[in-house]
Amino acid sequence: MTLYAAKGVKKLYGEPCGECVSHTGDEAGTNQCPVCGSVVACASVDLDVREGEVLGIVGESGSGKSSLAEILALDADATAGAVTYANHDGNLLETDYETRRRLRDHDVGMVHQHVRDGLNLEFTGGGNVAEKLLSAGWRNYEEIRERVFELFERTEIPTERVDDPTTTYSGGMQRRVQIARALANNPDVIVLDEPTTGLDVSVQAQVLDTFRRVQREKGVATIVVSHDLGVIRLLADRTLVMRHGRVVEGGLTDRIMEDPHHEYTQKLINSVI
Ligand SMILES: Nc1ncnc2c1ncn2[C@@H]1O[C@H](COP(=O)(O)OP(=O)(O)OP(=O)(O)O)[C@@H](O)[C@H]1O
């Protein structure tokens, strides 16, 4: 059953002239409207993710992945379109500020590409996770502390570092704190934006392994966005390929990797073989 979906999601930057979508895209070879200069980050994106499933979105830099991820995580507005969630009526993009905040606190977690967007570096690592619990209504100090320790253990962050400032954590640990934060209130859906950016290769693998284990244990539906086919191959059951703000191909990840249909996907795969 579909848990979370996007329908006709459109995101334009600039002052659109009304013809931007028809002047851009795969055939035009650009996402920038030649008439008015607006950028079509997402043209009309449809996707769905089922309970426990991992959906990958892959594409080169500028293809619209982060814009889409932020909209799906209810962190940014779309120009048009709908995001739906099986446990909530209507279009989530049309909900009021409070409802959106509640959904972000309880139902939809996000791991941002850049640490500064996902964490308050002036807080301790534990404080960053506790903040998420507090905003979801947790009030008892002992219970919060216990939950933070549990999340640190689950995401393999040394618990003796819980009260250290987040600035003193390694890049891999900071990413783990973001994952712990995103998981804090047992969301149904997590959006991961470029989960390995800025990490050493060996650390990348460890962080992805941790995420994959936790994701499977909890069965949390995940949308993972990356330019890195290795990340997508490791995590995603199904994959969508984006280019110039459009989904140009979609299917089971194994099929996409072994038998890519679209010329662009073929190039993307050949470039890493
Ligand atoms: N705030 C903004 N104002 C104007 N244009 C923007 C803005 N944010 C993104 N864009 C443009 O929208 C397009 C899609 O950007 P987006 O960051 O969503 O792509 P991406 O696939 O995530 O790329 P990357 O991996 O480099 O982050 C790009 O052409 C980008 O320059």
The ligand as a Gaussian input file, in Angstrom:
#p B3LYP/6-31G(d) Opt

LIG

0 1
 N       17.132000      29.035000      -4.218000
 C       17.325000      28.845000      -5.512000
 N       17.186000      29.875000      -6.387000
 C       17.359000      29.708000      -7.702000
 N       17.663000      28.523000      -8.282000
 C       17.810000      27.479000      -7.468000
 C       17.661000      27.581000      -6.041000
 N       17.861000      26.350000      -5.508000
 C       18.140000      25.524000      -6.531000
 N       18.109000      26.199000      -7.702000
 C       18.333000      25.630000      -9.041000
 O       17.398000      24.581000      -9.219000
 C       17.974000      23.506000      -9.930000
 C       17.849000      22.244000      -9.105000
 O       18.646000      22.389000      -7.936000
 P       18.700000      21.255000      -6.810000
 O       19.622000      21.724000      -5.738000
 O       17.322000      20.862000      -6.437000
 O       19.357000      20.060000      -7.634000
 P       20.194000      18.825000      -7.137000
 O       19.931000      17.749000      -8.116000
 O       19.864000      18.545000      -5.707000
 O       21.669000      19.335000      -7.257000
 P       22.846000      19.211000      -6.189000
 O       23.116000      17.752000      -6.059000
 O       23.962000      19.983000      -6.820000
 O       22.326000      19.833000      -4.925000
 C       19.426000      23.911000     -10.191000
 O       19.504000      24.421000     -11.510000
 C       19.701000      24.990000      -9.166000
 O       20.650000      25.897000      -9.640000

